Amino acid sequence: MNQRQHFFPSAELAQAIGRHDLAALQRQFVSQQEFIALEGFMPAACLGQLLGELPALAPRIHRNFIPKHKKGGSISRFTLDEAAPAFQAFYRSTTFMEFVSGVVGSPLLCCPERDPHSYALYYYTEAGDHIGYHYDTSYYRGRRYTILVGLVDESSCRLECQLYRDDPRRATQTVSIALKPGMLVVFNGDRLYHRVTPLGAHERRVALTLEYVTSTRMNPLRRFVSNVKDAIAYFGFKQVFKVRRH
């Protein structure tokens, strides 16, 4: 294990978290159908640690294209573990996990190590890069929560979310967000219908995604389906299915 992961600035992260009223955030999260966005969440030291890993990762971006649905680049947790250990350190931060658990109102667990989507980077670097409206469908037996962290945003892209879409008592509300560096977004992927609008010419956007679950159980068939989906839409078959030695 790369020793650099021990240097993640957890004290600064804890200090930033301590400035939030967790009970108020949890109420807002529930009232917005399990969705919340926090501007300027990441302290400069933590954001800088993650940004410092990006230059070395550029050659390892896997580009993908699904007509009429998505176009962009991705880097899976497997590559991040090999080349950029700060992301694993952030993902496994007890302080951060306890904070997100408090926001969603349930104790959360890390995804199994074989899950390529546990934490990953999304790159929007070519004109037209986007992803259409979708749910982050979970194949785990419990709930899975998606966390987005803005890293680079030199773009006109917007994260657009439809709140209350499945609530017959309320009108659907569309929220449009520029995922600026340091911004944190937390949501239940099975409930939030969302997309990222197309990238313009000469623009760039990089976002970190983290996934936490309430149960790590998944039956083998659903695991296979999940892996095939990740291979086609995000990371490539070689990355998702290659044999790993522990």
N, C-alpha and C positions, 0 to 999 in steps of 0.2 A: 504494500500500500504506500502511495506517494506521501512522504512526510509533509509536503506543503499544505495538505489539507488541515493540519493542526493550526495554521496561522490565520484562519478566517477570523475577522474581528468581531467575535461574539459579544464582547462587552459593549461595543457601540450599538450593536443590534438590540441588545437587552435594554439599553438606555432609550433608544428610539421607541421600542415597544411600550416601555413604561410611561410614555407620555399620552398613551391612548386610554380611554375609558372603555374597557373590554365589554362591560355589561351593555353599554350604549351601542357599541358596534354589533353585538349579538342581536339586539332588538332590531336594529336597522337591517341586518342581514336577513332576518326572518320576515320582516315587513316587505322586503323587496324580493320575495320569492327565492330566497337563498342566493343572493347576489349582493356584492358590495365592492366599491372601488375607492381606494385611498391614495390620494395624490402625495407625492414626496415621502413615501413611507420609508424607503431604503436610505439609511445614513450614507454619507459620502464615502466613508472608509469601506463599507461593504460593497457598494456599487462599484467603487474603483477596483476592488479585488476581482470582481466578476468581469468587468470590462478589460482588465489587464490580461485575461485569458484569451480574448477573442482573436488577436492577430495570428496566433499559432494555429487556430482552428480553421481558418479560411480555406485551406486546401482540402479539408475533410467534409465539406458541406455536400450533402446528397440532394441533388435537384430532383423534383418530382412534378408531374403534370397529369391531372385528370380532367379531360375536357368538360367544360361547363360546370366544374366544381372547384378545382384548386390548382394553383401553380406557385411554387416557391422552393425553398431549401430547408433542410432539417439536419440536425446532429443528435444522435441518440445518446442515452446515458452511458452506453458501452464505450463510445468514443470519448465522452467527457471523463469517464473514469480513467481512461488511459492517458489523456492529454491535458485535462483541465480540472484538477482535483478540487478546486475551490467550489465548484458546483455541487459536488457530493457533500462537502462540508456544510454548505448552506442548507441543502435538502435535509440532512440528518441533524441539524441544529435542534437540540431539545428546546431551547428558548423559543425558536420560531414555531416548532410543531405545537408547543403548548399554547402559543398565541392563536394559531389558526384553529386549534381544537376549541378554544374559548369562543372564537368568532362563530364557528358553525354549530357549537353546542353539543359536540360529541368527541370522545377521545379518538384521535386519529393514529393510524399506523403508516409506516413506509410501505410502499409496494414491494413485492418480492424482487430480488436482485435480477431475476430473469426477465423482468418487464422493461422493455426498451424505452417506454414512455414515462417511466418514473420521474425523470427530469430530462428535459430536452431543450434544444434551441431551435427557434423558427427564424429563418432568414427570408426577408423580402428585399431582393437586390436587383431584380429585373423588372422593367415596365410591365404592368399587368399582373404581377404577383398578387395573389389574393386567396381567400377561401370563402366559399359560399355558405349560406345559412345551413346550420347543422346543430345537432346535439353532440356532446362528448359522451357517447353511449358507453356505459360501463358494463363489463362482463363479470365483474366481481359479485359475490353474493350479497355484500353489503353495499353501502353508498361510497361513491368516489367523488372527491372534490378536486376541482382544477384551480390552480393558482397561477396567475400570470404576473410576471415582473417585467416592466419596461427597461430595456438596456440601451438601445439606440433608436432614436426616432427623428430622422431627417426626412419626413414624408408627409403626404396628405392622407395617408391611410387612417381609417377609423375602425375601432372595434364597435360594431353595432349589435345591440342586444334587445330582444323583445321580451319585456317583463309582462307577466300575467297572461301570456298567450294561451295557456291551458286553464285559465280561471274564468268560468262563465259569468262570474259576478262582477268582473272588472274589465274595463277596456284595455286592450293591449297598448303598452307604452314602449316606444322605441327610444333607447338611450344610445347616444353616439359619443365615443370616448377616444381621445388621442392618447395612446399608451406611452406617455412621456417617460424618460429615464427616471427610475426610482419609484414609479407608480406600482401599486399592488392591487390586483383584482382577484377576488375569491368568489367561486360560484359552484353550485351543484350542476355538473355537466349534463345530467339526465333531465334537468328541468329548464336550463337556459338555452333558448334558441338564439344563436349568434353567428356572426360572420366578421371577416376583415375585408374592407373595401379595397379595390385595386390600387396598386402602387403606381405613381406617376413616373415619368421619365426622369432619370438622374436623381432618384430618391433612394433612401435606404432605411430599413427598419429591422431591428433584431429584438426578439422577445424570448424570455425564458419561461418555460412552463414546468410546473411541478404537479404531481398527482399524489394525493393521500387517500387512504381508504379506511373504512370502519371494519372491514374483514379482508384478509388476504386470500380467502378461499375462492377458487374458480375451478370448475370441472374441466378436465383435459380437452374436451371438444371445444368449449368456449375459449380456452387458452389458445388453441390452434387457430380458431377464427380471428381472435384478437391479434395474434401475431401476423397472420396473412394480411389483415387490414393495415397494420403498421408497416409491413414490408412494402405494400403497394402504394400507400398514400404518403409515407413519410421517409423511411430509412433504407429501403432496399432489402432484398431477400438475403444477400450475403451478410449484412449487418445483423439482421434479426435472427437468422437461423444458424449462424456459424457456431461450431462447438466451442464452449468456453471451459477452461480448466481453472479450478479454484485451488 
